[in-house]
Structure formats: structure tokens, C-alpha cells
């Protein structure tokens, strides 16, 4: 989308700035503009779509003989809709700081800029959770989300002979994506039992399309002879040249080892693993919104009403960042939040708001029922955390092990911020997005609960930035020197 379009906004002021151009953020921007608001949409990727509808990399194109997937078609339709609507967009830009008055500091290819919205809508989605095990930091071991990016954006296999492990529907999606791209799936290791999957069937009855999709995925795995190990998890991964030996353990519903069951050994040349999703709370923590811990919704989430309003006036959340409900529900939630913004800013009458809101709530509830069931399958299993061995790295940015976290807690660290100060856990480039949820679960074993352990306080920069990027062309000679005081 042409970056020149941002010139439609006067003096970098807009009614609404939306961070994140996935289904929730893009639909929110479209609805807000339809309500007469001036809108700016910002995303780190080069185009809209988010993780689910990820665009083809810049400079690439689909082969003429390639049939687009349903996700690709939906993503293309959304991007076309944004262009036709003339939504001002800053793609390839990252919001690295936000002031208390919502002034957003943004960095992009052309340098730094700041924008002043009247309201801020956060649609930054989720971060993948990986519960650490020995070998999870080895090259060739990657997250399910990373494998999805390779398959969707690059049409590239994570390996020729891949072991897929973790939880949730992304397991089946990635395994089938690998088969479709011509790779081999050595095994699927699912921490959920078959009984837990069967327990989600009532939520699928309202989404027969998703039920049918899941059934097709299962059939394709069976036809390809892929073994699926339910109620299981990776115990360790060892490298052997270009191959991996993966030891698999049986676990109960809480993720604890089932005593007396032998370890199973599998082999492959790559391992992809993910244990669910964690809502993105970087911005809401930075702006000091109230949060609460809800395991079944993904972990810590900002407190909101049904329309995405937070405890901070003018700050709204849409999509999975407000609690995991799935991609199908994200678009409707984005539009609900946009209606709330339009109402609160006086751009929409109450009766018009209620009429549109009723239809969107019905749509959201229908889709969210399925998404919430999947979120339950992906919820943190405390037994997996209890089973992390002392020498296993938890914070991979700073190489902080489980033993160091336990030692800090035993010597008096009582919350996540003290843990951060004492060990540097969460102080690396990811700012705790990768390790924070697991570190919090480990601290809770000492403090008694996730609420007492708390969470990392939000800090700027929200994303890694260099001083050179922030300073731009500013040099030492530009520093104003005050006149000397009179003698």
C-alpha cells in the first residue's frame, strides 16, 4: 500500500491509530473509517494479514499454476479491501514507544516519526509459548509459528523429515502444510489426549467448516502413515550430526509425567514445537492498564468490557490480545472495538451503534466458542513447567536457567520484576515475550500463585531499536549550547 497515503492525515494527528494489521486490526480500521474517523494503521510486516493471512514476501509472487489456499484468498481479499477503502497505512514500521497521552513513536525505512491519536487500538495478537526442555535452543528446533511462516510466506520446508510437537490445532495445520509441500512428517506429538479433543466437539457444531477441515487434516495424516502420539510431550532433543534424537514421554492432563511409562525415541532432521499462545500485553502493560490472569484465555490479559475498552480511557484492545478466541472471531472483535471508539469519540449515534453492535456480537460469539475451546487445549499445563530440569535454559536471550530462577526465588525474589533485576531474565531483545509466561509459572511455584508472582512491568522500547535509528541524522553539533552565564 503506498506510504504516500499517510499525507491525508494533517500534522500527524488522527482520531484512531491501530497497531497491528491482522484480521482484528484491519477490520477495526475499515469499520472506524466507515464511521467517519480518521485512521492510521501500523504494522511491522510489509502488508496486512497478520500471522493467519500472512502476505507473500515483498518482491515475490505466486506462480500462475499455483492454487491459492483459502487463507491466501482471504488475506488477498482483506488487503484489496484496505486499498479500495484508502486506509492510510504504515507498513514495515514498528511502534517502539507510547506516551501517556498516546503519542506513538514509530520507526520505519524513512526514519522516525511520531503520531498523536485521540484513541489507540491495540491488535497485536499473540506470542507463541514454548515450555523449555533440554535441546529446545538447538539450531533446527523451531516454533510452530516459525514453521508456519516458512510454509506460508517462503514455501519452504522446516526440514525433510520433521517431528511436530505441542498442542492445539496448529499441530495439524503445520503437519499437513509440510505434507502438502512435499516433506515428510516423522511423527506428531500432541500433549492433549484423544478424550480432550473429543470434549471440544460441541463447540465445533456451530462451525461445520472447521470441523470438516480438521477431519480432512486427520485423514491426510493417516493416509500418509504419520504416527500421532496423544497425551505425550518432548522430554529432550539431542543433536547427532544433521539428525535429531527426540525422546518422548507420556503425560497426564496436567502435563505431569506418567510414572512407569517408558520413553519413546524418534528421529528426524528438524523439530517444530509450540505449547499454545500468549496474548500480547506489551502496550497495555506499558500504559498501566489493569490486567488479570486467566489461564484458559492464554494467561495475563488486560481487563476489558465486551467492546474492547480497557481501564485506561481511550485505550482499546481487539482480537486475541484481549484473550484467545481464534482468528475467526478476531475480525468481529476488531469491528466491535472500532464501534466503541466511534461512539466514545462522538462519531456514531447510540442507536446506530447498538444496531451494528448486536449483529457483530452474534457473529463474535459464534466464532469465539470454537476459539475458546482450542484455547483450552493450548492452556499452560503446570506439570510441564514442573518438569523443566534445573540446567535447562528458560530465558534464551540472557541464558538464564531454571536453576537460576529457583535460586533467585529462594533468596528472596518475590515477583517478576525482582527476578528480572536479579537474573536478567526477560531483559533481552524479546523483552520477556518468549520466556515471561514460563518464568511466571516457575515463580508462582514459590510465591503461591500467578497473581502474586505478577508480570514484567512494560517498558520502552517495545521493540529492539538502535540509538542510530532513534537519533536519525542528529549529530553532536546539533546539540544546542546555552549562552554562558554573565560574569
VOGU-3710 file (C-alpha; in Angstrom, 3 decimals, decimal comma):
1> xxxxxxxxxx> 0,000/0,000/0,000  1,505/3,371/-0,981  3,089/5,042/2,012  2,263/8,460/0,480  -1,320/7,923/1,670  -0,372/8,968/5,197  -0,244/12,527/3,917  -4,055/12,535/4,147  -3,611/12,942/7,917  -2,868/16,523/8,963
11> xxxxxxxxxx> 0,127/17,247/11,225  0,414/13,589/12,223  -2,858/13,745/14,144  -5,597/11,150/13,700  -8,718/10,099/15,529  -7,571/6,485/15,830  -4,228/4,748/15,489  -4,412/0,958/15,120  -1,354/-1,152/15,940  -1,437/-4,469/14,089
21> xxxxxxxxxx> -2,894/-5,217/10,651  -4,086/-8,771/11,188  -7,793/-9,647/10,920  -8,680/-7,714/14,092  -6,694/-4,566/13,353  -7,557/-4,379/9,662  -11,302/-4,876/10,257  -11,178/-2,296/13,047  -9,541/0,238/10,730  -12,118/-0,387/7,995
31> xxxxxxxxxx> -15,077/-0,043/10,378  -13,635/3,075/12,031  -13,157/4,772/8,654  -16,704/3,830/7,651  -17,856/5,615/10,818  -16,122/8,799/9,649  -12,985/8,644/11,786  -9,520/9,463/10,502  -7,436/6,309/10,917  -3,802/5,229/10,677
41> xxxxxxxxxx> -2,905/1,523/10,535  0,633/0,498/11,557  2,270/-2,927/11,200  5,827/-4,284/11,240  5,141/-6,514/8,223  5,261/-5,214/4,683  1,495/-5,678/4,189  -1,681/-6,583/6,065  -2,819/-10,078/7,021  -1,068/-10,922/10,262
51> xxxxxxxxxx> 0,077/-14,431/11,091  -3,063/-16,172/9,827  -3,281/-14,362/6,484  0,423/-13,658/6,115  1,277/-11,910/2,818  3,820/-13,158/0,302  7,221/-11,539/0,966  7,957/-8,295/-0,848  9,335/-8,944/-4,318  7,823/-12,439/-4,528
61> xxxxxxxxxx> 4,761/-13,562/-6,471  2,726/-16,747/-6,748  3,296/-18,994/-9,723  0,485/-18,828/-12,232  -0,188/-22,561/-11,865  -0,431/-22,388/-8,054  -3,884/-22,607/-6,485  -4,102/-20,170/-3,547  -5,113/-21,648/-0,200  -8,328/-20,420/1,468
71> xxxxxxxxxx> -6,154/-18,413/3,892  -4,307/-16,799/0,992  -7,587/-15,869/-0,715  -8,984/-14,378/2,498  -5,771/-12,416/3,029  -5,774/-11,100/-0,532  -9,412/-10,022/-0,150  -8,623/-8,146/3,064  -5,639/-6,371/1,516  -7,697/-5,392/-1,518
81> xxxxxxxxxx> -10,424/-4,037/0,759  -7,924/-1,879/2,636  -6,562/-0,459/-0,601  -10,011/0,286/-2,031  -11,022/1,987/1,212  -7,938/4,194/1,083  -6,920/3,403/4,647  -3,658/5,250/5,446  -1,104/2,588/6,351  2,458/2,498/7,628
91> xxxxxxxxxx> 3,727/-0,990/6,810  7,257/-2,007/7,661  7,072/0,298/10,696  7,319/-0,515/14,390  5,835/1,381/17,294  8,667/1,413/19,828  7,303/3,800/22,450  3,936/5,220/23,507  3,476/8,144/25,866  0,777/8,539/28,474
101> xxxxxxxxxx> -1,152/10,767/26,056  -0,926/8,024/23,369  1,763/9,794/21,369  3,272/6,954/19,345  6,954/6,963/18,395  7,356/4,979/15,186  10,394/3,802/13,238  10,385/2,813/9,578  12,533/2,735/6,457  12,411/6,538/6,207
111> xxxxxxxxxx> 13,409/7,147/9,803  11,483/8,096/12,918  8,207/9,944/13,316  5,535/10,421/15,945  1,779/10,395/15,643  -0,817/11,750/18,047  -4,142/9,872/18,016  -7,217/10,677/20,078  -7,662/6,938/20,700  -5,371/3,928/20,435
121> xxxxxxxxxx> -6,477/0,421/19,412  -4,061/-2,444/20,029  -4,434/-5,534/17,840  -1,013/-7,104/18,222  -2,243/-10,685/18,620  -0,238/-13,308/20,462  3,211/-14,752/21,049  3,894/-18,462/20,836  4,679/-20,262/24,084  7,309/-22,977/24,217
131> xxxxxxxxxx> 7,768/-24,766/27,546  11,541/-25,370/27,596  13,149/-28,816/27,515  16,779/-29,875/27,028  17,678/-29,164/23,406  14,965/-26,615/22,612  17,572/-23,965/21,706  19,425/-26,168/19,181  19,575/-24,990/15,557  16,906/-26,860/13,645
141> xxxxxxxxxx> 14,453/-26,785/16,553  11,883/-24,049/15,927  8,404/-22,937/16,900  5,210/-23,936/15,150  4,716/-20,262/14,268  8,143/-20,098/12,637  7,345/-23,210/10,604  4,065/-21,602/9,551  5,934/-18,535/8,272  8,323/-20,727/6,282
151> xxxxxxxxxx> 5,464/-22,692/4,733  3,100/-19,783/4,026  5,497/-16,998/3,087  8,523/-18,789/1,681  7,031/-22,111/0,517  9,961/-23,670/2,369  10,090/-26,826/4,468  11,496/-26,672/8,021  13,237/-29,966/7,187  12,837/-33,049/5,056
161> xxxxxxxxxx> 11,891/-35,291/7,965  10,149/-33,255/10,659  8,793/-34,065/14,113  5,835/-31,833/15,002  5,023/-31,422/18,695  2,996/-29,324/21,127  -0,677/-28,508/21,415  -3,685/-27,079/19,613  -4,954/-27,050/16,031  -1,715/-25,553/14,719
171> xxxxxxxxxx> -0,167/-29,004/15,150  -2,413/-30,456/12,468  -2,144/-27,370/10,271  1,659/-27,421/10,259  1,877/-31,196/9,788  -0,463/-31,029/6,788  1,383/-27,999/5,419  4,608/-29,994/5,481  2,994/-32,932/3,672  1,451/-30,620/1,079
181> xxxxxxxxxx> 4,845/-29,000/0,418  6,427/-32,394/-0,220  8,074/-33,029/3,129  7,793/-35,988/5,469  6,319/-35,827/8,960  8,104/-38,347/11,154  5,517/-38,024/13,939  3,012/-35,711/15,607  3,337/-35,436/19,396  0,178/-33,949/20,927
191> xxxxxxxxxx> 0,039/-33,097/24,634  -3,782/-33,356/24,536  -5,414/-36,750/24,833  -7,965/-38,078/22,371  -10,581/-37,615/25,087  -9,727/-33,915/25,376  -10,134/-33,493/21,625  -13,490/-35,267/21,735  -14,535/-32,871/24,501  -14,237/-29,954/22,053
201> xxxxxxxxxx> -16,773/-31,410/19,583  -19,790/-29,485/20,988  -18,002/-26,213/20,260  -17,363/-27,351/16,681  -21,014/-27,991/15,874  -21,534/-24,293/15,179  -18,544/-24,296/12,791  -19,025/-27,310/10,495  -16,463/-25,818/8,100  -13,742/-26,051/10,749
211> xxxxxxxxxx> -14,911/-29,499/11,829  -14,637/-30,678/8,225  -11,200/-29,073/7,879  -9,951/-30,874/10,993  -11,337/-34,182/9,770  -9,541/-33,761/6,420  -6,279/-32,991/8,183  -6,608/-36,119/10,310  -7,384/-38,220/7,244  -4,356/-36,905/5,339
221> xxxxxxxxxx> -2,060/-37,726/8,239  -3,473/-41,231/8,414  -3,127/-41,724/4,655  0,498/-40,589/4,848  1,178/-43,073/7,646  2,114/-40,380/10,158  2,040/-41,709/13,747  0,244/-39,443/16,229  1,125/-39,771/19,914  -1,608/-38,278/22,104
231> xxxxxxxxxx> -1,094/-37,346/25,743  2,629/-37,002/25,098  5,371/-34,371/25,148  9,033/-33,979/24,236  11,347/-34,910/27,108  14,559/-33,896/25,325  16,171/-33,353/21,932  19,762/-34,391/21,181  21,692/-33,498/18,046  23,522/-36,237/16,151
241> xxxxxxxxxx> 25,185/-34,627/13,157  22,409/-33,468/10,847  19,798/-35,543/12,688  17,952/-35,280/15,988  17,036/-37,931/18,519  13,815/-36,926/20,250  12,772/-38,599/23,491  9,019/-38,571/24,073  7,272/-39,011/27,423  3,664/-39,762/28,355
251> xxxxxxxxxx> 1,906/-37,050/30,361  -1,396/-36,686/32,208  -3,968/-33,916/31,766  -1,896/-31,535/33,929  1,259/-32,189/31,926  2,961/-34,314/34,589  4,969/-37,394/33,670  3,049/-40,652/33,951  5,263/-42,703/36,225  6,286/-46,107/34,923
261> xxxxxxxxxx> 5,798/-45,376/31,215  8,939/-45,799/29,097  10,390/-43,029/26,945  9,896/-43,401/23,209  12,725/-42,417/20,852  12,079/-40,784/17,473  14,443/-39,473/14,809  14,214/-36,598/12,334  16,222/-33,767/10,797  14,065/-30,952/12,241
271> xxxxxxxxxx> 11,732/-30,391/15,168  8,903/-27,850/15,349  7,164/-27,316/18,666  4,679/-24,937/20,280  2,680/-25,131/23,503  -0,033/-22,613/22,791  -0,314/-18,849/22,554  0,126/-15,965/24,978  -1,807/-12,685/24,437  0,408/-9,714/23,602
281> xxxxxxxxxx> 0,291/-7,250/26,513  3,350/-5,085/25,757  1,376/-1,920/25,101  -1,261/-2,366/27,792  1,429/-3,050/30,408  3,392/-0,002/29,258  0,291/2,200/29,620  -0,513/0,662/33,031  -3,913/-0,785/32,181  -5,364/-3,230/34,705
291> xxxxxxxxxx> -4,673/-6,888/33,965  -5,838/-10,228/35,277  -4,569/-13,761/34,911  -6,861/-16,179/33,059  -5,203/-19,481/32,235  -7,986/-20,573/29,876  -7,699/-17,319/27,894  -3,932/-17,601/27,397  -2,514/-16,050/30,584  -2,309/-12,388/31,529
301> xxxxxxxxxx> -4,811/-10,198/29,656  -5,876/-6,591/30,050  -9,272/-6,148/31,673  -11,809/-5,014/29,077  -15,523/-4,775/28,533  -17,191/-6,712/25,699  -16,243/-3,963/23,237  -12,533/-3,845/23,984  -12,416/-0,803/26,291  -9,607/-1,056/28,859
311> xxxxxxxxxx> -9,255/0,618/32,257  -7,329/3,440/30,520  -9,751/5,852/28,788  -9,069/5,943/25,061  -7,164/2,628/25,006  -8,857/-0,333/23,300  -7,871/-3,939/22,512  -9,132/-6,188/19,724  -8,537/-9,813/18,779  -6,538/-12,456/20,604
321> xxxxxxxxxx> -4,600/-9,845/22,557  -7,776/-9,449/24,639  -7,896/-13,198/25,358  -7,561/-16,023/22,862  -10,742/-16,624/20,881  -9,280/-17,528/17,481  -8,737/-15,881/14,135  -12,337/-16,411/13,049  -13,562/-14,225/15,928  -10,823/-11,594/15,645
331> xxxxxxxxxx> -12,355/-9,646/12,769  -15,717/-9,247/14,501  -13,992/-8,201/17,714  -11,988/-5,604/15,810  -15,172/-4,106/14,410  -16,798/-4,111/17,860  -13,841/-2,165/19,242  -13,992/0,286/16,327  -17,686/0,916/17,012  -16,820/1,616/20,650
341> xxxxxxxxxx> -14,168/4,127/19,569  -16,603/5,849/17,180  -19,258/6,055/19,901  -16,851/7,353/22,527  -15,434/9,994/20,173  -18,907/11,197/19,182  -18,747/9,983/15,577  -21,593/7,460/15,953  -25,035/7,802/17,484  -26,047/5,384/20,230
351> xxxxxxxxxx> -28,907/3,791/18,265  -26,679/3,204/15,224  -24,028/1,733/17,476  -26,453/-0,688/19,127  -27,849/-1,914/15,827  -24,421/-2,705/14,357  -23,116/-3,990/17,693  -25,903/-6,582/18,079  -25,081/-8,220/14,742  -21,348/-8,228/15,456
361> xxxxxxxxxx> -21,800/-9,698/18,946  -23,757/-12,593/17,487  -21,042/-13,203/14,910  -18,304/-12,948/17,520  -19,986/-15,321/19,996  -20,469/-17,991/17,346  -16,806/-17,900/16,289  -15,359/-17,385/19,765  -16,979/-20,569/21,081  -14,689/-22,638/18,882
371> xxxxxxxxxx> -11,672/-20,419/19,567  -12,134/-20,647/23,330  -12,296/-24,449/23,136  -8,995/-24,508/21,245  -7,515/-22,052/23,768  -8,404/-24,541/26,498  -6,392/-27,243/24,733  -3,445/-24,850/24,439  -3,612/-23,530/28,018  -0,499/-23,744/30,179
381> xxxxxxxxxx> -0,083/-27,182/31,770  1,647/-26,615/35,078  3,053/-30,146/35,122  5,171/-29,405/32,044  6,686/-26,437/33,868  7,335/-28,503/36,999  9,216/-30,981/34,823  11,732/-28,434/33,462  15,171/-29,657/34,528  17,456/-27,308/36,520
391> xxxxxxxxxx> 20,055/-26,901/33,761  17,501/-26,098/31,032  17,618/-22,543/29,660  14,346/-20,660/30,208  15,345/-17,166/29,000  17,265/-17,799/25,813  18,131/-14,116/25,258  20,137/-13,966/28,512  20,859/-17,712/29,005  19,020/-17,847/32,334
401> xxxxxxxxxx> 18,355/-21,413/33,510  15,569/-22,815/35,639  18,105/-23,334/38,466  18,951/-19,616/38,467  15,271/-18,669/38,626  14,643/-21,047/41,522  17,757/-19,804/43,300  16,625/-16,169/42,990  13,215/-17,048/44,404  14,729/-18,981/47,309
411> xxxxxxxxxx> 16,938/-15,997/48,155  14,061/-13,521/48,295  12,917/-12,526/44,800  9,152/-12,346/45,272  7,852/-11,138/41,911  8,727/-10,987/38,231  10,383/-7,572/38,372  12,720/-8,667/41,173  13,508/-11,811/39,198  14,347/-9,635/36,198
421> xxxxxxxxxx> 16,641/-7,384/38,246  18,449/-10,293/39,908  18,905/-12,621/36,923  18,327/-10,519/33,744  15,526/-12,930/32,802  13,284/-11,026/30,378  15,839/-8,267/29,825  16,923/-9,325/26,331  15,717/-8,268/22,877  12,391/-10,102/23,208
431> xxxxxxxxxx> 11,616/-8,200/26,460  10,200/-11,347/28,038  7,768/-12,192/25,240  9,367/-15,634/24,837  10,206/-16,515/28,438  7,806/-14,402/30,522  4,913/-16,845/30,757  7,068/-19,827/31,726  9,203/-17,761/34,114  5,988/-16,539/35,736
441> xxxxxxxxxx> 4,802/-20,118/36,210  8,133/-21,030/37,828  7,942/-18,021/40,166  4,354/-18,930/41,068  5,638/-22,243/42,458  7,486/-20,176/45,068  5,017/-17,318/45,619  1,835/-19,405/45,591  0,013/-18,022/42,550  0,479/-16,269/39,218
451> xxxxxxxxxx> -1,219/-13,179/40,663  1,319/-12,897/43,497  4,222/-13,506/41,107  2,872/-10,751/38,851  4,264/-9,909/35,421  7,087/-7,869/33,960  6,348/-4,145/34,008  6,003/-2,792/30,478  8,964/-0,697/29,372  10,093/1,141/26,279
461> xxxxxxxxxx> 11,396/0,229/23,799  8,538/-2,095/22,889  10,722/-3,479/20,108  14,523/-3,517/19,801  15,787/-0,242/18,336  19,261/1,184/17,956  20,332/4,647/19,075  21,261/5,396/15,464  17,676/4,647/14,349  16,191/6,892/17,005
471> xxxxxxxxxx> 18,686/9,732/16,515  18,472/9,695/12,716  20,647/12,451/11,216  21,058/14,129/14,586  24,759/14,730/15,380  26,692/16,154/18,294  26,910/19,566/16,635  23,092/19,792/16,680  23,009/19,924/20,486  22,053/23,499/21,470
481> xxxxxxx> 24,637/25,107/23,715  23,248/27,698/26,130  24,827/31,114/26,373  27,428/31,492/29,028  26,227/33,000/32,270  27,194/36,666/32,716  30,230/37,300/34,814
//
